[in-house]
Structure formats: structure tokens, C-alpha cells
């Protein structure tokens, strides 16, 4: 049994098109948070002060240090080779092309795929055989949740919809984004995600939270995972690379704050990423080489909160940089979308 439900309706039903009030309210909530967080950034603060504080908070933690590097302006993002597929939890598979990764949530009634890599070819050559290698049947892919509307995340979605009948989910804002920016590559518009929506399949409920900033419709999931008798709660930040305009940067910062609260409420203790910006590929190899050791993706609740605190400081630095550039009449370096 599968269903989508909004934050106030645990018994909601699937709908082909969901424009309307919940999405609008999600944007309004973000705007309200913006007014508070914009005041929290110290006027005239040196960006380097924030970057230094983030580096100090990261300490020697390789996950947090990787986050600092990923959010440093002008960074060249790595293009590592593709690793072999891996189950990082009993019900969560890691399927990667190196530069971009997808997560497959394995339930009793089928698979929920988080992102779909860059193209139909990668879906066919990475996702499908990867699932089979891990003992999961790609024929049971029921949903593809696209975290945001860049083609390295939705590229294989239409292939999966055509071949397996998978339903594709994205926010209305990012369905609109890809219709404008990639009309020749966009999947057929299907289900729309609203803020706080629940996607339930096979007794597993994934919460989908609107975290605009990277794009106006970016979504970050919170996912229940298990390893033997252990139960954990994972989060995946939907879009890491910050925007460049001050308005969008403040929106991103507000999303960090709102999602950090949701993580705390959900007791999140696992951090995941769809790009190699969090020491994730290295942790996957560590788990592969020592499957009976501690799972390196389980950071614990305090460490996942520190992850968000580091992100907060780095974004404050980005805002200070943007304010300085605006004052000087300059432009910020625009990195490649991730």
C-alpha cells in the first residue's frame, strides 16, 4: 500500500497535479523565517570570521571538514570514479556514478528512489544493475523523488517512469524550473511535493521537507533506516551548492534553520548526501571494507546538529561575501550547480 499525504493529512491520496495552498504556505513560511535570519547576520562582519569559526567547529571531523571545503567559495568540486553499489543500511542502498549519487529506500512493497542520476544511460547502466547486484528488483521501483530540478538529479527519471511505471515527484517550483530550463530533457510532469509531505510505501514513511535556496523548490528528505535491530533516522540535504544573490542566500540560511529544527524533532542521527561533499564516498568504502564495524554514516544526534551548525556559519560567510561584493559593485564567483 502506498500513499502521499500532506503534513496535516496522514490518510491523503495520490494526485496527478497538486498546485495550491500547501505549497504556497511553504513558501510563505520560508519568507517569514527569512526576516529573522537576515537580522542574525552581523552587519559588516568579515566573511573570513565565519569561515574560521566553521573550521574551528569542524575540528578534526572528516565529515565536517569536507562540508567546510564544499561550501568554500570557488571550490572545484571533485569528479571521483564511480564506486560499486552498497547497502549502507538494511533498507537503504547507495548507487553512485561518482560525481552524483542516488539512494534507494527498500520497503516491503517496493523501492523509493531518491534522485535518478544524470541521464537515461546512467539509470540503465548504474541504477538498474546496481539494484540487482544488491538483491533488489528494479521492477519494483514505485517512486522517484527528485530533490531538485537540475539534470544530474532528474536525468534518469523518465527512463524509470517509462520502463517501470515509477511515479516521479518534485516540487511545483522545480517542475516549473525544468520546464523553463530543460524542456527537452525534463520528465513528464507528475506528482508534486508539498512541504512536510509524507510518502509511505510498505510501512516506511519518508518525510519530504521544502528547503529552498539551492533552487526555489529543493526538497530534503528524512528517512527511517535500520541495521539489524538498530533503528536510525537519516537526513539528506537536497542541494548543497549555495546560490549567489543575497535574497536567495538568506532563503538558504532560513532553510538550514527550519530543517535543523525538523532534524531535532525527528531525532536524526544519520547524514547522507547526493554529491561527494561530505566524505560520503570515503565512508562508503570504510563500511564496505569493515561491514561488521561501526557504521560511519551514523554520526549521532549531536554530530548531525553540528553538521548543520557548520553549514549555518559557512552560509553566513557567503552572505557577508555577497554583501561586500554588492557594496563594491562586484560579482560573486558562480560555481557549477550541484
Helices and strands as residue ranges (DSSP letters): E 2-5, H 21-40, H 47-58, H 62-70, E 86-89, E 92-96, E 101-107, E 110-114, H 120-122, I 123-128, H 129-133, G 138-140, E 141-145, H 151-154, H 157-164, E 167-171, H 172-181, E 191-193, E 197-201, E 204-210, E 219-227, E 230-236, H 246-266, E 270-272, H 280-289, H 301-328
